[in-house]
Structure formats: structure tokens, C-alpha cells
Amino acid sequence: MGMTVDAALRLKCFAGARAVAGLQHLDRNIQGVTIMEAPDIVQWLKGGELVLTSLYPIRSDQVAQENLVRELVSRGAAGLAIKTRRFVGVIPEPMLELADSLGLPIIELPMEVSYVDIITSVLSEIVNQQAARLKYSDEVHRHFTSLALRGGTLEQLAFALAGLVDNPVVIKDRNGQVMVQTCQGYREKDGNEAEGEQQPLNKELNYYRQPLCLLGADGEVDCTEVVVPILIQEETYGYLCVWETGKVMHERDFIALEHAATVVALELTKRRAVEEIERKFQNDFLMDLLEGNIESEETVYNRASFLGWHLAGPFMVIVANIDSFEEYILRNKNKGERFAQKVKEKFLDAIAQIFRTHNQKIIVGSKSDTVIALYPVNSTGADKALAEVKALGEALRLEAKRYLKEITFSIGIGGLAKDITGLASSYNEAREALRFGRMVNGPGSMTAYSELGLFRLLCQVPDRKVLATFIPFPIKQLLQYDQNHHTDLTKSLETYLEANGNLKVAAERLFVHYKTMRYRIERIHEITGLDLGCNNTRLELQVGFKVLKLLSNDLESASRASN
């Protein structure tokens, strides 16, 4: 960084000089000064130079004068200073107009101004400023290093940075959840539409500025925030953010921000390492519980107490697993193994975080690409407990869409475990519910083991051709009839059976009139000859519809896999 054109004009050596073009761009930084002796000087410019000239080489060439302006802009020059009343009386108007349109500052210099004085003064000021920046950078570096060596927390680091930049500081984890916030008077507005409108500030460190809407005691506050992604080996560990509510950050503030980002990165790396060790211990203990490897209840409760877990029960085991993960990775095989690991970690972290957000008492672990949760049930009775867990599952699926836009997952729910001795059984049931639920309801399903019923038996028939023989001929008749006549008698029969033969209930579920429903049942009897008053007939039809649903999902899964 150098000094701005505007700041240079206030130096003593520019007494009597004035900016005559590009007045909206006097904030350009001067990083050096050079003199134009010949028009081809521009090919040696590196950007940021203030070019001094009398225009003598091109004093009578309007085309060359305009080309000079264009080339200086293309080379990133800071500005053009022209000495008048020696070889040119005034700066040519076409040059000024072009400089205005292209945003190049032009300074008119009095004849008595010395180029040497300008070069000496400007370069001295630039060197002094660089020295001051280096001194400030060293002071900030020593401050943050000392804080880190003393075992400073993320909160202490955030408040130290906030004091240096005079703005609130927020540190977030890799999922965007707030870990530390120095100003409690504001919070980010949910669904901030301004996100994504990013203005890059530093390509090397990848930090950027973006609009932000905050909610405070007095309503909404529109401002901007500077975001520094904490990247370690191309993996995002978190975000260091500065909310520019007090002032817009300047050069010294960015020096402090960069040093703080380094220390935050070290702290997040340390935390990550500790978390991974803790997670391994937690997962090992959780799998011991779920696989029934319990030496004694006293040992279990002692280990649980060490981890801060409350195992008083009752619990329901929930498993969530990525749908067709291997197929997804094959479609993205060009991205490498690290990509697969990142997707898996993102899924596990996002699901675990959402679980804990809804209930801090939920015990969460993982195995491979599956999240496992022990949900402490507050309701009395298995039905109420299941309703409570399914409500959580629905909320989980809705919220997960924010984090997992490219993948889907299915959920399996085990039965109620009254104490730790029932956890292994509930876990096995949850896994079965996950497996059979996908077969019955397809990807993205949520299935409770208690709801599978006959499907538990049907799903275990390996030969689908054998399974198809359980579809009664009347159902096949109706399917063919519906296809030929564009009717919906098959669905009407299935709904009628699900309503236990109650025409009124079936009509309400299909949103048709009672007489319409009665006519459809009569028509079904005419086509198939079915006696729907016979219990055995109704049982065969109900089994047939379950087989039909199972085979239909198999076909859909095969179609998705081929695509």
C-alpha cells in the first residue's frame, strides 16, 4: 500500500497544484513516482505510479495525448501530473474529458514546482508510512502471539480484535454457527437475502466484504461485514467476521484482522484435534452401548458421567444415513477421495448440530456415514414418544436442506428403550427401519420400526419375481383397466381397504362424494367379481397392495441408479 493521490496533494511540494480530472478517484494509491521523458514509458510501468510530465514529447499530438491516458489506465497508474505554462499553456480539454470518463486523476502542476521535490517528498512519505505499518503490524503480532501463548480463549481473541478495529467481532464454526460474539446487542437476521453479494478484498487470504442485516433493540440495522474464512489445507474450519457497525475498516484494521485470523486458525485447529479425540471416545462408548457390550451398569454410568451424558432413559434410537452415497461419490469421482470425506463430514456435523440445537440432552455419535442419536423421551407411552421423535425428524429434514443441498438422507427410528439394557434392541430396530423404509418408501424416507408391519416380512423375500406372485389377479385387472380407461379404481380400492371398508371415510380421504365412492366399489365388483365382504379376500388384497408398493419403489430406485 502507498499513499493516496488526495493525501499527496496535501504535501508541501504540491503547493499551488490542483486536481483537474478524475476527481472521484483521488483515493488511488501511489506506490512510486516516475518522469515521462518519452511516450513509450508506459510499457515499463508496474501499476501504482504517479507519472510526472510536461507533455513535451507529445505537446502537439492529440491522438498521442489521448492514447497516453488510455495506456496509463490500462497499466493501473495512480495518476498523471502535468506541468503547465512551459511547453503547454493549459492541459488539452480532450485529455481531461477522457481522464474523467476513465477515472484517471490528472493534476495540474505550477511551472515552478520541482520534480525532484515531488519525488523526494512522496517516496519519503511512502517509506514512512510503510515503516509505521510494519511497526504497528509487529505490535499487533506480539499482542496476539502473547495472548495465544498465555492460553487465550477464542472469546479473548475476539474481544482483543474488536478493541483494535472498533467494531463487533464474531467467530463462527464451519457450519456458520456462532461460537463467539463480542456484541450481544445484535443478531443476524434469519434468511439474510444479502448473503452472496461478496466484494473480494484479498485474493491470497480469500476474505471479502458483504452486506448484512442485523436485528437490534431498535429494529433492523443495515451494514456490511468483513468475512475471513479460516482455511487449513483447503478445508474451512470456521469464519472470522467483523460487523462494520461502528466504522468501515481501513488499512490498519486489516493488519489486525490478518494477525487475528492466524491465531484463530491455530486455536480452531487445536480445538478440532481435541474434538476428534473426544468424538472417537464418545463413538466407541456409544457403539459399546448399542451393540450390548456392557460389562456392568456401574461401569456404564461412570463412563457416561465422565462424558457428561445422562443415561436415565427412556430413549429411542434414531439413525440417519446418506442415500445412495456410493453412487453420489461415483458421479463425482473426478473430485477425489478428499471430496468424499468432506461430504461425509459435512453431513455428520450438520445433522449432529441440528439434533443438539433442538435438544441439548440428545446423545449423538456416528459410524461411517451414519449419524446415531439417543433421543431422551419425555412423553409417556410408546405412541406419544414416537410422535415426539417423528416431529423432531421432520424438523431435522427441513433444516438440513440449508446445509445439505446436494444430498438426501433417510431416517430409521427404533422402539422405546426403557433403560440402557434396551438400547441394543432399539438400535437394531432403527437400522431395520432405515433399510426396509428405503425399500418401501424410497430415498429421503423416515420410517419407524413399529410402523413397518407386514413389510418386515415382505422385504426379506430376495427374489422379486416370487414376491410378484403375491399380487392377486384382480389388482392386475384393475391396473390394466385404469391404464386403458384413464380411471383410478386401483387407488380407490386401496383407500377403501385402508379405511376398513368404510365408504364415508374412504370418500373423505379421496375428496370425492360418498355416492361416487359407492359407485366405484360397485364398478370394481363388476370388473373383478371381488367379494369385499370376505376377510380372506381383503387380506390377500392388502398384502398385494403392499407388494405392489414395494416393487414400484424397486423400479424407481433402479431408474435413479441408471440415470
C-alpha positions in Angstrom: 0.0 0.0 0.0 1.1 3.6 -0.7 -0.4 7.0 -0.1 -3.5 8.2 -1.9 -3.4 10.9 -4.6 -5.6 13.1 -2.3 -3.1 12.7 0.6 -0.2 13.6 -1.8 -1.9 16.8 -2.8 -1.7 18.0 0.8 2.1 17.7 0.8 4.1 20.9 0.8 5.8 20.0 -2.5 2.3 20.2 -4.2 1.7 23.8 -3.2 -0.3 25.5 -5.9 -1.1 22.2 -7.7 -4.7 21.2 -8.2 -6.6 18.1 -9.4 -8.4 18.9 -12.7 -9.7 15.5 -13.8 -10.7 12.2 -12.2 -11.8 13.9 -9.0 -13.9 10.9 -8.0 -10.8 8.7 -8.0 -8.4 10.6 -5.8 -8.3 7.6 -3.5 -6.0 5.8 -5.9 -2.8 4.6 -4.1 0.6 5.9 -5.2 3.3 3.3 -4.8 6.0 5.1 -6.8 6.8 8.2 -8.8 8.3 8.4 -12.3 9.0 11.0 -15.0 7.8 10.7 -18.6 10.7 11.6 -21.0 9.2 9.6 -23.9 5.7 8.4 -24.7 6.7 4.7 -24.6 7.4 4.9 -20.8 4.1 3.2 -20.1 5.5 -0.2 -21.1 7.7 -0.1 -18.0 5.0 0.8 -15.6 4.0 -1.9 -13.0 1.0 -0.1 -11.5 0.5 2.5 -8.8 2.9 5.1 -10.3 2.3 8.8 -10.3 3.6 9.9 -13.7 5.2 13.4 -13.9 5.4 15.1 -17.3 5.4 18.4 -19.2 3.8 16.7 -22.2 6.8 18.0 -24.3 7.2 14.7 -26.4 3.5 14.8 -27.4 2.7 18.5 -27.0 1.2 18.8 -30.5 -0.2 15.3 -30.9 -3.8 15.0 -29.6 -4.0 11.3 -30.6 -0.9 10.5 -28.6 -2.2 12.5 -25.6 -5.4 10.5 -25.5 -3.5 7.2 -26.0 -1.4 8.1 -23.1 -4.4 8.5 -20.8 -5.8 5.1 -22.0 -2.5 3.3 -21.5 -2.0 4.7 -18.1 -5.4 3.5 -17.1 -4.7 0.0 -18.5 -1.4 -0.2 -16.7 -3.0 0.8 -13.4 -1.2 4.1 -12.9 -2.2 6.1 -9.8 -2.4 9.4 -11.7 -0.8 11.9 -14.2 0.8 15.2 -13.0 1.3 17.7 -15.9 3.4 20.9 -15.5 1.8 23.7 -17.5 3.0 27.1 -18.9 6.3 25.7 -20.1 5.6 23.6 -23.2 1.7 23.6 -22.9 -0.2 26.6 -21.8 -3.1 24.5 -20.5 -3.9 20.8 -20.3 -5.8 19.9 -23.5 -9.5 19.6 -22.9 -9.9 16.2 -24.7 -7.3 14.7 -22.3 -9.3 15.9 -19.3 -12.6 14.7 -20.7 -11.2 11.2 -21.4 -9.5 11.1 -18.0 -12.8 11.9 -16.3 -14.6 9.2 -18.2 -11.9 6.6 -17.4 -11.3 7.6 -13.8 -7.7 8.7 -14.1 -6.7 11.6 -11.8 -4.9 14.4 -13.6 -3.0 17.1 -11.5 -2.0 20.4 -12.9 1.4 21.4 -11.6 2.7 25.1 -11.4 5.8 25.7 -13.6 7.9 26.5 -10.5 7.3 23.1 -8.9 10.4 20.8 -8.9 10.1 17.2 -10.0 12.9 16.3 -7.5 11.0 17.8 -4.6 7.9 15.8 -5.6 9.8 12.5 -6.0 11.7 13.0 -2.7 8.6 14.0 -0.6 6.2 11.4 -2.0 8.7 8.5 -1.7 9.7 9.6 1.8 6.1 9.7 2.9 5.5 6.2 1.4 8.6 4.8 3.2 7.5 6.5 6.5 4.0 5.0 6.1 5.4 1.6 5.4 7.7 1.8 8.5 4.7 2.8 10.6 2.6 -0.1 9.2 5.5 -2.5 9.9 5.8 -1.2 13.4 2.0 -1.5 14.0 2.0 -5.0 12.5 4.8 -6.1 14.8 3.0 -4.7 17.8 -0.3 -6.4 16.9 1.6 -9.7 16.1 3.3 -9.6 19.5 0.0 -8.8 21.2 -1.9 -11.8 19.6 1.1 -14.1 20.0 1.4 -13.3 23.7 -2.4 -13.9 24.1 -2.1 -17.3 22.4 0.9 -18.4 24.4 -0.9 -17.5 27.6 -3.7 -19.9 26.6 -6.1 -17.2 25.5 -9.6 -18.4 24.5 -11.4 -17.6 21.3 -13.5 -15.1 23.3 -10.4 -13.2 24.5 -9.1 -13.2 20.9 -12.4 -11.8 19.6 -12.6 -9.0 22.2 -8.9 -8.1 21.6 -9.6 -7.7 17.9 -12.8 -5.8 18.5 -10.9 -3.3 20.5 -8.4 -2.8 17.7 -10.9 -2.4 14.9 -13.7 -0.6 16.9 -16.3 -3.0 15.6 -18.1 -6.1 16.8 -16.3 -9.4 16.1 -18.0 -12.8 15.5 -16.3 -16.2 15.2 -18.3 -19.0 13.6 -17.7 -22.7 13.2 -17.6 -24.3 9.7 -21.4 -24.7 9.7 -21.9 -21.0 10.3 -23.0 -21.4 13.9 -21.8 -18.5 16.2 -19.1 -19.6 18.6 -18.2 -16.1 20.0 -19.8 -12.7 19.6 -18.4 -9.6 21.2 -21.6 -7.5 20.9 -24.8 -9.1 22.4 -27.0 -6.2 21.3 -27.3 -7.5 17.7 -28.0 -10.8 16.0 -28.1 -11.6 12.3 -31.5 -11.6 10.6 -32.6 -15.0 9.6 -32.6 -15.7 5.8 -30.4 -12.7 5.1 -31.0 -12.1 1.4 -27.8 -10.0 1.1 -25.6 -13.1 1.5 -23.7 -14.0 -1.6 -23.2 -10.4 -2.8 -19.5 -10.6 -2.0 -16.8 -8.0 -2.7 -13.4 -9.7 -2.7 -10.8 -7.8 -0.6 -7.8 -10.1 -0.6 -7.3 -13.0 -3.1 -4.4 -14.5 -1.1 -6.4 -14.8 2.2 -9.8 -15.1 0.5 -11.5 -12.5 2.7 -14.4 -10.4 1.4 -17.0 -7.8 2.3 -20.7 -8.4 2.0 -24.0 -6.6 3.0 -25.5 -7.6 6.3 -28.8 -7.1 8.1 -28.8 -7.1 11.9 -31.6 -7.1 14.4 -31.2 -4.9 17.4 -33.3 -3.4 20.2 -34.3 -0.6 17.9 -35.1 -2.7 14.8 -33.1 -3.7 11.7 -29.7 -2.3 11.0 -28.2 -2.5 7.5 -24.4 -2.6 7.4 -21.6 -4.6 6.0 -19.4 -7.3 7.4 -15.8 -8.4 6.5 -15.5 -12.2 6.5 -12.2 -14.2 6.7 -12.7 -17.9 6.0 -10.3 -19.9 8.2 -8.9 -22.3 5.6 -6.4 -25.0 6.6 -5.3 -27.3 3.7 -8.2 -26.1 1.6 -10.7 -27.1 4.3 -12.9 -24.5 6.0 -12.5 -24.7 9.8 -14.6 -21.5 10.6 -15.1 -17.9 9.9 -13.8 -14.7 11.5 -16.2 -11.9 10.9 -16.2 -8.1 11.6 -19.5 -6.3 11.6 -18.9 -2.8 10.3 -21.5 -1.1 12.6 -19.0 1.4 14.1 -17.0 2.3 11.1 -15.8 0.9 7.7 -12.5 -0.9 8.2 -9.3 0.7 6.9 -5.7 -0.5 6.3 -4.6 -0.7 9.9 -7.7 -2.6 10.8 -7.0 -5.2 8.1 -3.5 -5.6 9.5 -5.0 -6.5 12.9 -7.6 -8.8 11.2 -4.9 -10.8 9.4 -2.9 -11.4 12.5 -6.0 -12.3 14.5 -7.0 -14.8 11.7 -3.7 -16.6 12.1 -4.2 -17.1 15.8 -7.8 -18.0 15.4 -6.8 -20.7 12.9 -4.3 -22.1 15.4 -7.0 -22.2 18.1 -9.6 -23.8 15.8 -7.0 -26.4 14.7 -6.3 -27.2 18.4 -10.0 -27.5 19.1 -10.6 -29.7 16.1 -7.9 -32.1 17.2 -9.3 -32.3 20.7 -12.9 -32.7 19.3 -11.8 -35.6 17.1 -10.2 -37.4 20.1 -13.3 -36.8 22.2 -15.6 -37.9 19.3 -13.7 -41.1 19.0 -14.1 -41.9 22.7 -17.8 -41.0 22.5 -18.4 -43.1 19.4 -16.6 -46.1 20.9 -18.6 -45.9 24.1 -21.9 -45.3 22.1 -21.2 -48.4 20.0 -20.5 -50.4 23.1 -23.9 -49.4 24.4 -25.7 -50.1 21.1 -24.0 -53.4 20.5 -24.7 -54.7 24.0 -21.1 -54.7 25.1 -21.9 -53.8 28.7 -19.7 -55.3 31.5 -21.7 -53.7 34.3 -24.2 -50.9 34.7 -22.0 -49.2 37.2 -19.1 -49.0 34.6 -21.5 -47.7 32.0 -22.8 -44.9 34.3 -19.3 -44.0 35.3 -18.2 -43.6 31.7 -21.3 -41.7 30.9 -20.8 -39.3 33.8 -17.2 -38.7 32.5 -18.6 -37.7 29.1 -21.4 -35.6 30.6 -24.1 -38.0 29.3 -27.3 -38.7 31.2 -28.5 -42.2 30.6 -31.5 -42.3 32.9 -33.8 -43.1 29.9 -36.2 -43.9 28.4 -34.7 -43.4 24.9 -35.5 -44.0 21.3 -32.6 -44.7 18.9 -32.6 -42.7 15.7 -30.3 -43.4 12.8 -29.8 -41.1 9.8 -27.9 -42.2 6.7 -26.9 -40.6 3.4 -29.0 -42.0 0.5 -27.0 -43.8 -2.3 -23.7 -42.4 -1.0 -21.6 -44.6 -3.1 -23.5 -43.7 -6.3 -23.1 -40.0 -5.4 -19.3 -40.4 -5.0 -19.1 -42.3 -8.3 -20.8 -39.4 -10.0 -18.2 -37.1 -8.6 -15.2 -39.5 -8.7 -13.1 -36.9 -10.6 -13.1 -34.8 -7.4 -11.1 -37.4 -5.4 -11.3 -39.2 -2.1 -10.9 -36.0 -0.1 -14.2 -34.7 -1.6 -16.0 -37.8 -0.4 -14.6 -37.3 3.1 -15.6 -33.7 3.1 -19.2 -34.5 2.1 -19.4 -37.2 4.8 -18.0 -34.8 7.5 -20.4 -32.1 6.4 -23.4 -34.4 6.7 -22.3 -35.8 10.1 -21.6 -32.3 11.5 -24.8 -30.7 10.2 -27.1 -33.5 11.4 -25.4 -33.6 14.8 -25.6 -29.9 15.2 -29.3 -29.8 14.3 -30.0 -32.6 16.8 -28.2 -30.7 19.6 -29.9 -27.4 18.7 -33.3 -29.0 19.2 -32.4 -30.8 22.5 -29.1 -30.4 24.3 -29.7 -33.7 26.1 -29.7 -35.8 22.8 -26.6 -38.1 22.7 -25.2 -38.0 19.2 -22.5 -40.2 17.6 -21.5 -41.5 14.2 -20.4 -44.6 12.5 -19.1 -44.4 8.9 -21.7 -42.3 7.0 -24.4 -42.8 9.6 -25.5 -40.4 12.5 -26.8 -42.2 15.5 -28.8 -40.4 18.2 -30.2 -41.5 21.6 -33.3 -39.3 22.0 -34.4 -38.9 25.6 -38.2 -39.3 25.5 -40.3 -37.0 27.7 -43.7 -38.4 26.7 -45.3 -41.3 28.4 -46.3 -44.2 26.2 -44.7 -45.6 23.0 -47.2 -43.8 20.7 -46.7 -40.4 22.2 -42.9 -40.9 22.2 -42.9 -41.9 18.6 -45.0 -38.8 17.6 -42.4 -36.7 19.5 -39.5 -38.3 17.7 -41.1 -38.0 14.3 -41.8 -34.3 14.8 -38.1 -33.9 15.5 -37.3 -36.0 12.4 -39.4 -33.7 10.2 -37.8 -30.6 11.6 -34.4 -32.3 11.1 -35.1 -32.9 7.4 -36.4 -29.3 6.8 -33.4 -27.6 8.5 -30.9 -30.0 6.9 -31.8 -28.7 3.4 -30.0 -25.5 4.3 -26.7 -27.4 4.7 -27.1 -30.4 2.5 -28.4 -29.2 -0.8 -26.8 -31.9 -3.0 -27.6 -35.0 -1.0 -30.6 -36.6 0.7 -30.8 -38.9 3.7 -33.2 -41.4 5.3 -34.1 -41.8 8.9 -34.9 -45.0 10.9 -36.5 -45.0 14.3 -36.2 -47.8 16.8 -38.6 -48.8 19.5 -38.8 -47.4 23.1 -35.9 -48.5 25.3 -36.9 -48.0 28.9 -33.2 -48.2 30.1 -29.7 -48.9 28.8 -30.4 -52.6 28.5 -32.9 -51.9 25.8 -30.7 -49.7 23.7 -29.2 -52.5 21.6 -32.6 -53.7 20.6 -33.8 -50.2 19.7 -30.6 -49.7 17.7 -31.2 -52.9 15.7 -34.8 -51.9 15.1 -33.7 -48.4 13.9 -31.3 -50.0 11.4 -34.0 -52.4 10.1 -36.4 -49.4 9.8 -33.9 -47.5 7.8 -33.2 -50.4 5.5 -36.8 -51.5 5.0 -38.1 -47.9 4.9 -35.9 -47.2 1.9 -37.2 -50.3 0.2 -40.8 -49.4 0.9 -40.8 -45.6 0.8 -37.7 -44.8 -1.3 -34.9 -42.4 -0.5 -35.5 -39.5 1.9 -37.9 -41.5 3.9 -38.5 -41.5 7.7 -39.6 -44.9 9.0 -40.4 -46.2 12.5 -39.8 -49.9 13.1 -43.2 -50.2 14.7 -44.9 -49.0 11.5 -43.4 -51.5 9.2 -45.8 -54.3 10.0 -46.0 -56.8 7.2 -43.3 -55.0 5.2 -40.7 -56.5 7.6 -41.6 -59.9 6.2 -42.0 -59.0 2.6 -38.7 -57.0 2.4 -36.8 -60.2 3.3 -38.0 -62.1 0.2 -34.9 -61.9 -2.0 -36.5 -63.0 -5.3 -38.7 -60.2 -6.6 -40.3 -62.5 -9.2 -41.5 -64.7 -6.3 -42.8 -61.6 -4.5 -44.8 -60.5 -7.5 -46.8 -63.7 -7.4 -48.4 -62.4 -4.2 -50.2 -59.7 -6.2 -53.7 -61.0 -6.7 -55.1 -61.2 -10.2 -58.0 -58.7 -9.5 -55.4 -56.0 -8.7 -53.7 -56.6 -12.1 -57.1 -56.5 -13.8 -57.8 -53.1 -12.2 -54.3 -51.7 -13.1 -54.9 -52.7 -16.8 -58.4 -51.2 -16.7 -57.2 -47.9 -15.2 -54.5 -47.7 -17.9 -56.9 -48.3 -20.7 -59.8 -46.1 -19.5 -57.8 -43.4 -17.6 -59.6 -44.2 -14.3 -58.3 -44.5 -10.7 -60.2 -47.6 -9.5 -57.0 -49.2 -8.1 -56.3 -46.3 -5.8 -60.0 -46.3 -4.8 -59.8 -49.9 -3.8 -56.6 -49.5 -1.8 -58.1 -46.5 0.1 -61.3 -48.4 0.8 -59.3 -51.3 2.3 -57.2 -48.8 4.4 -60.5 -47.3 5.7 -61.5 -50.8 6.9 -64.4 -50.9 4.3 -65.9 -47.6 5.5 -67.2 -45.8 2.4 -67.6 -42.5 4.1 -64.0 -42.4 5.4 -62.6 -43.6 2.1 -64.6 -40.9 0.2 -63.3 -38.2 2.6 -59.7 -39.4 2.1 -60.1 -39.2 -1.7 -62.0 -35.9 -1.6 -65.0 -37.4 -3.5 -68.7 -37.7 -2.8 -70.0 -40.7 -0.9 -72.1 -41.8 -3.9 -69.0 -41.5 -6.2 -67.1 -43.8 -3.8 -70.0 -46.3 -3.7 -70.3 -46.3 -7.5 -66.5 -47.1 -7.8 -66.7 -50.0 -5.4 -69.7 -51.4 -7.4 -67.8 -50.9 -10.6 -64.8 -52.8 -9.1 -67.1 -55.7 -8.2 -68.4 -55.7 -11.8 -64.9 -55.8 -13.3 -63.3 -58.3 -11.0 -66.1 -60.2 -9.3 -64.4 -59.5 -5.9 -66.3 -60.2 -2.7 -65.1 -57.4 -0.5 -67.1 -58.7 2.5 -64.8 -61.7 2.7 -62.0 -61.3 5.3 -59.6 -63.6 3.4 -60.1 -61.7 0.2 -59.5 -58.3 1.9 -56.3 -59.7 3.5 -55.0 -61.0 0.1 -55.7 -57.6 -1.5 -54.0 -55.7 1.3 -50.9 -57.9 1.1 -51.0 -57.5 -2.7 -51.0 -53.7 -2.4 -48.0 -53.7 -0.1 -46.1 -55.9 -2.5 -47.1 -53.6 -5.3 -45.7 -50.6 -3.4 -42.5 -52.4 -2.6 -41.9 -53.4 -6.2 -42.8 -49.9 -7.5 -40.1 -48.4 -5.2 -37.6 -51.0 -6.5 -38.3 -49.9 -10.1 -37.9 -46.2 -9.1 -34.6 -46.9 -7.4 -33.3 -48.8 -10.4 -34.3 -45.9 -12.6 -32.5 -43.4 -10.5 -29.4 -45.5 -10.3 -29.3 -45.8 -14.1 -29.5 -42.1 -14.5 
